[in-house]
Amino acid sequence: MSLTGKNAVVTGGAKGIGGASCKALYREGANVVILDIDLQGEELAEELGGRAFFLRCDVSKEAEVRDAMAKAVEAFGDLDILVNNAGIQRYSTVTETTEAEWDLVMNVNLKSAFLCAKHAIPSMQKKGKGVVINVSSVQAFITQNNVAPYTTSKTAMLGLTRSIAVDYAPHIRSVAVCPGTVDTPMLRDALQLSPDPESVFKECEDMHLAKRVALPEEVAELIAFLASDKAPFITGQAIRIDGGLGLRVAGSKRD
C-alpha cells in the first residue's frame, strides 16, 4: 500500500480521525499537509518529520483554502490525495437550531469539503490522477435524536462525493468514508455534556455489534487504503466502517 511520492492534504488533521490519517498516510510514504485551526497540528507535523507540515487554515473560508492549497503545491508539488475530515457536532432539533448554528455546521462540515475539492482538484488534474476522500458518518444513513444539522451535513457529503466521482472520472476518484462512533476528542467532549459520561460511553459501545467504539487508527487505515493504488476501482461509493451500528432492529434480539 505504498504512497511513496504522493502528496496529501488532510483537513481537521490535528487530532482524532484526521490526526490518525496523517500518521497512516505519512507511514505509507506520502508527503502530508495538515490543515486545521488547532495549533496541535504543529506538534503532529514535528512528530511526523520532514515530509509533513502544518498550515493553520479555516477551511470554511475560500481565501484561506485557496492559499493553503497553493502553499501545499509549492512545498511538495501537485496533489494526489485530499482527505476532507474537518467537522464539528452540534446537538439540536430543527426547531431548536439557530440560523447561526446551522450555518456553522454546514460551513465546517460541508462547505469546507466543497472548497477544498474545488481548489485541490485542478492540481490533481495536472498530474492526471487523484482521489478525494470525504469523511462522512454512519448518520448519513441512520440518525439519533437532536443532531439535525450534523446529520444533514454528513448526508449531503454523499451527494458531493458522487458528483465529484461522476464529474472528474476516470482520472479522479471520490469516496465517502462513514464511521460509526469513534473514540475521538469530539466524542469525549460530547460525553461531558452528560451528567454520567461513563454510562453514555457504555451505551455507545452497546449500540455496535462489535460492542465497542472504533479507534481513530482503524478509520485511518481504511482511508489510507482508499487513497492508494490498491483501490483503483472504488469511486463514488459510501463505505461504512461502523462496527455493525444500525443493522439490528430494536427488540429483535432473542435470549
N, C-alpha and C positions, 0 to 999 in steps of 0.2 A: 504493500500500500504506500509506496514511496511517493512523497510530494516534493522531492528534491528539485529546487529551482522554481517551484511555484510561488506566486505572490498572493497572499491572502489578507483580506481586511475583515476584522471581526468587530461588530458594534456591540456595545454593552460588554466589552471584553475584559473588564477589570476583575470580575468575580463571577461566581455562580456558573451557569452553563457556558457563558461567554469566556470566562477565565479558563475553564477546563478545555474548551475548544481551542483556545490559543495554545495551550500546552500540547494538546494532541496534534495539532497541525504543525507546530514547531518540531515536535519529536519526530514527525514523519519527514522533516526536511524543508518545510515551507518557510519562506520569509513572512513574518506576521506583523501586521499593523493593528494596534489595539486602539479602538475608538471608544471613548467613554467620557462622562463628565466627572467620574470618580477618579481622583488622583491616585487611588490604589493601583491604577493601571501602570503608573510609573514603576512601582515596585515589581509588578509582574514582568515588565519589559526587562528590568535589570536582572531578575531571576532567570529569565529565559536566555538572555545573551545577545550577541551581536546581530543576529538575524531578526530581532524584534525591536520595535519602538512604539512609544505611546504618543497619541495625539489627543489632547482634550478637545472634545467636539460634542456639541449639542446636535444630535443627528436629526432633530426635528426642524432644523433651520437650514435652508438650502445653501446660503452663502458659506456656512461653516462646513457643510458636507462637500461642496464643490472644492473648497480649499484643502480639505483633508485628503480627498481622493487625488488631487494634484500633487500633494506632498508625498503620498504613498507611491505614486508612479515615479516621481523624481528620485525617491530613495531606492526603489527596487526594480523599476521598470513596469511595463503594462501588467494589469491584474489578471489573475486566473480564478480567484475564489473570493466570493463575498458571502459572509455569514451575517444575516440580519437578525441579531439576537436581542437588541435593546428592547426593554419592555418594563412596564410598571403595572401594578394592580391597584384598583380602587374598588371598594365594596359599597354597592348601592343598586337600587332598582331604577327603572326608567323614570318613575315619578319623583324619586329622591335625588337623582343625579342633577347637579347644576350644569349649566352650559359650559362653565369653565372647566369642571371636572371631565366632562365628556370630551371637550376639545383637547385637554391634556393627554388623556389616554389614547385618543385617536392619533394625535401628533407623534407621541413617543412610540407607540406600538405599530402603527400602520403607515402614517405619512413618512416616517423615517425610513422604512423599508423601500417605499417608492422612491424617495430622494436618493438613497444610496445606490439603488439599482440604476436609476437614471444617470448617475454620474460615474458609475463603475462599468456599466455595460459597454460604452464606447471604447474604453481601454481594452476590454476583453475582445471586442470585435477586431481590434488591430492585431491581436495575436491569433485570431481565428478560432478561439476556443475559450470556454469559461463555464463557471457554474455559480448560480445564485441559490443559496440555501436560506430559507426563511424559517425561523423558529416560531412556530405557531403554538398550538396547545391541543390537548385532547378535548378541551372545551370548545373547539370548533365543531365538535360532533355531539357532545353532551354538555350539560351545564348544571351548575348549582345555583342556589338562591343568591340574590344580591350581588351579582357580578355583571350586570348588563353591559357596561362599557367595555369591560375586558373581553367578554365572550364575543361581542360584536366585532371588536378589533381583530381578534385571533381568527374568527371565521372569515373575515374579509381577506386575510392574508392568503387563504387558499385560492381565492379568485385572482389575486395578484400573482401568485405562483403559476397558475395555469396560463395567465395572459403572457407572462414573460416566456414561458416554455413554448407557447404557440408562436409568438411574435418573433422570436430570435432563433428558432430552430433552423437548421440542425446543429449549428455551431455552439450555441449556448444552452445549457440545461438549467432548469429551475426545479427545486424540490422543497416541499414543506415538511419539516420535522415537528411532530406533535406529541410532546411529552405528557405523561400523567404528572402526578405530584413528584416534585424533585426537591431534595434537601438543599435548598439554596438560601442565601441571606434574605431574599424576598419572602420565602416561606416562613423563615424564623421570625421576621418582622411581623408578618401577618398573624402568626400564632400568639404574639404578645398582645394582640387586641382582645384575646380571650381571657377570662378570669382563670381558666385552667388550661394553659398551653399544652401540658403533657397529655391531657385527655384528648384534646383536639388532634394532636400529632398521632396518637394511637388510632383515632378514628380515620385519619388519613391513611395510615398503614392498612387498616382493615378493609378499606374500600377497594384495594387492589387484590387481584387473585394471588399475586406474589407475596401478599401480606407484609409488604414493606413499601417505602417510597424509593424512588430512584436516586442514585448518586449522580451529580453533575458529570462525572467522568464517563458514565455509561451512555449518556446522551451525546457527549463529545465524541465517543468512539464511532457512533453512527454518523455524525456529521463529517468526521474525517474520512470515513469510508465513502460517503456520498460525494465528497469533494474530489475523490481520487479517480484514477483511470480504471479502477476496479468496478465502477458503477456507471459505465458509459451509456447503458440502455435505460436508465431510470431518469425520467423527466416528467414534469407536470403533476407528479403524484404527491399525496399527503400520506406520510408514513407515521403511524402511531407507534410510540415507544412508551407504553403506559402500564405495563405490568398487569394487563387484563382489566383495567379500570373501565367500568361501564358495560362489561359483557354480560353480567349476571342480572336477571330481573329480580327485583326485591321480592322476598318471600318464596323464592323458588328452591331454596336450599332444603334438602331433606336430611333429617337426622339419621 
